[in-house]
Amino acid sequence: MVDLEAQHRPLGGALRAAFDRVLASGRFILGGEVAAFEAELAGALGCAAAVATSSGTDALLALLMAAGVGPGDEVITTPYSFFASVEAVARLGARPVFADVEADTLNLDPDAALQRLTSRTKAVLPVHLFGRAARLAPLQAACAGGGVRLIEDAAQAIGARGVGGGWGAALSFFPSKNLGGFGDGGAILTDDTELAARLRRLRNHGSSEKLRHDEVGGNFRLDEIHAALLRVELPSLAGWTDARRRVAQLYRRELERVPVGLPPADDGAVWNQFVVRVPADRRAAVRTGLAERGIESAVYYPLPLHLQPALASLGHRAGDFPRAERAAREAIALPIHPGLSDGAVARVAGALSDCLR
């Protein structure tokens, strides 16, 4: 699905030098590397501030904490995403309120989300799924007018056009992400400098100065080594994104006559995953056929969030969100990474066509 060794090979010397620089400094927590990475990340993505965190999950958690989300509150989000999107809400004692996804993009349907707004809604949490920005415009005015925070899960969508229209956006640097680190890591993007200052306190136990704690926060800090390594990778992000877009275009061309559901074209998407749809009753056989031909695939996500056992107390049943449930039955993610060759894309497409005959 990814080839991290090949992606990192040209950066090997610079990565080792960055590691040695931090090792020699003796400073491993919240030093110059984190501060420099935050400034460089904000500059690269065109926002006022970036706050580095220990993971994308903790980035979401810190944003929800800063929004004052807690017991009795509701947060509207998608039922079709990685569990962290809803886990952060549940950890704060708030109630996740799901709205179905759009049939084509698989992102949160803003019209459905607006219908779920109540006096208890504290935040709306769309996910920019698979590297495609969700439609935020219909939500922005409603959230602003109702005092509701619009918080973006952009873990899979760093650099996608349309990300950043809310109060804050959470990124992930999990190794398989478009800007993948060497362990867990994340960041928050925002144009609100006061929010950024508060998030820096929250990530460091609510501390504004050593041994003074202004509020209850957590340990959500990105360490210096990871920041230094990400600084080495960051200048390559634009090129890697262009390469992913090229691969996605090739897939669309090669699969044009193959009986699969293709994701909609989107020039602004960054294609963290390339996900196609096949008949649900044939998906297992298709994946087996691909594996027999030496081609990896993945299913994101086989069980939608509203049907996860951990959220059974919400009382949802199969059929509550039919578009998300159908996607969970039909979706297959194909290999996509910056180093994927034209020949490899053609081979994947040919194999998929064979498996669907």
Summary of the structure (lengths in Angstrom):
residues: 357
radius of gyration: 20.5
end to end distance: 23.5
largest distance: 66.2
contacts: 1236
relative contact order: 0.16
helix: 45%
strand: 15%
